[in-house]
Amino acid sequence: MMKNRLIALVLAVLCCLTVLAGCDRNKDKTSTTAPATTTEMKAYPFPSLDIAAYCSLPASAWENITVALDETAYAVSDEDVLASIHALQAQYLKDCPTINQITDRTAQKGDTVYIYYAGYVDGLPFSGGCNIVTGPNALTLGSGRFIDGFEDGLVGVLPTDTAMVRRQSGDIVQADDIVYFSYTCTYLDHDGTDFDEDGTFTSVSAARIDLSTADDVYGEGFAANIIGCKMKDDQLTFVMSGDYDGDGQTEQKRYVGYVYLATQEQTVTVTATFPAIYPSDPTLAGKTATFEVIVEYIGEEVYPELTASFVVETLKFEAKTGDPVSEFVTYIREKLKAQAAEERENVIEGETMNRLIEALVVNAYPKESVPFYMSRIYGEIEEEYNYYKETYGQSFPFDSVDAYFIYCYGLSADADVTAYVRSYAEKMVKENLVVFYIGHALSLSVSDEEKETYAQDLADEINASYGQTVVNSAMVIEYYGEDYIESCVMYQKVIGAVRPNVTVVPPATSES
């Protein structure tokens, strides 16, 4: 667990590691508005501390540990093996998979549907709400990719109940067409100024407009300005007049644009709601959108049969038998089992540490250790906040670092951020205390050679991730310090020592 965190941290600062020779290894992000003092430890103290002066832990805590685990989550099925093989085929074979287009049954959760859509908020199109130009989009129902309500609204839809018949370029737009109108609209106030008090200027790349009802939305006579034009050929310029701001005076809207698509459509209407916090476009946050959706078909992926030539020639699999396909399937299964076993051990390791932390009795925290971690935890969020605040300006929906912290960590709106960060930091300190308390009790030690090996392994993993050789063990040790590397090695040793004492049991089930 500790090594995984360190790997992630090192990857994040790889650019710093390339010039570590001139860096202060104890330099770290600090918060200017952190909820606690940002005084940092001058060195990572745990290896040299008299741990027993700060805490106690009965030997029974590490000699008998019970961890509840759902073993079914780590079982490898035939479907898992097949999915892994399909992923390789899709990666290496051209035009793979092919898509079988199903239109004679209704869409269900788990199906991938190919759709066109056009959305409206308050009766008007919004940015990113239409995919007529770039679509169709493939959407797996139940994936949660789209906003709440959208995917559920397509469950039960029969593709043949929706349709799109496109007019050809140059065709005359008819009165009963659905048009996709790309335009800019300039508002002229009654006194002749170009913009009203709000600076109204609209540019829409894909407004879906039903000409049979367009006048109800855009004003009397709007549709007449579009009917009869040639799709994609005629640039339209027209002015609409009316009392648009309710001041009793006549204002004007000047439209310039063209119809880039005219169709006859049969759609299904879906209502969906944007999240209350929607950083991508704060103006849409919490609003309800209406979408007109065309489900072209349900897509069923079809993969070719796994062949020996693909396994041996394409994947360069070195078969040891006369049946490379069966051997490769077995290889994939064993690889997935190894990955699942590693994930299982990581979970057991984490839960083991949680049990030990629960049993630890802390008399006092080492000086500055809790503020040190608080500064790191809060500082990371503060750095993100400042970046997004500068990038998005007033449209960024959070007015403080605490509000952004609450959003990132999924806390309740009235959460005490300082208390949460302190609790988090205390747990990190406790983990270190546990490691060295048990390490000292079991007379475990860490040699210079072990620290060097650990640092080099870590450097190798970083280099492999980036396809380079710039990072070495000396740079890792220089940046994080020998004490921190020693703590990582001690963590591994302690987990290895207590793992035989861990009993894994099924999770408790509630009786009905």
Secondary structure as UniProt FT lines:
FT   HELIX           2..12
FT   HELIX           14..17
FT   TURN            18..19
FT   HELIX           20..22
FT   TURN            25..26
FT   HELIX           46..48
FT   HELIX           51..53
FT   STRAND          55..56
FT   HELIX           59..63
FT   STRAND          65..68
FT   HELIX           71..74
FT   HELIX           78..92
FT   TURN            94..95
FT   STRAND          98..102
FT   TURN            109..110
FT   STRAND          112..121
FT   TURN            122..123
FT   STRAND          124..130
FT   TURN            132..134
FT   STRAND          137..140
FT   TURN            141..142
FT   TURN            149..151
FT   HELIX           152..154
FT   TURN            155..156
FT   HELIX           159..161
FT   STRAND          163..166
FT   TURN            169..170
FT   TURN            175..176
FT   STRAND          178..188
FT   TURN            190..191
FT   TURN            197..198
FT   STRAND          201..210
FT   TURN            211..213
FT   HELIX           214..218
FT   TURN            220..222
FT   HELIX           223..225
FT   TURN            226..228
FT   TURN            231..233
FT   STRAND          236..242
FT   STRAND          251..266
FT   STRAND          268..273
FT   TURN            279..280
FT   HELIX           282..284
FT   TURN            285..286
FT   STRAND          288..302
FT   HELIX           308..309
FT   HELIX           310..314
FT   HELIX           324..359
FT   STRAND          361..362
FT   TURN            367..368
FT   HELIX           369..392
FT   HELIX           393..395
FT   HELIX           401..409
FT   TURN            413..414
FT   HELIX           417..441
FT   TURN            442..443
FT   HELIX           448..466
FT   HELIX           473..480
FT   HELIX           482..498
FT   HELIX           499..501
FT   STRAND          502..505
//
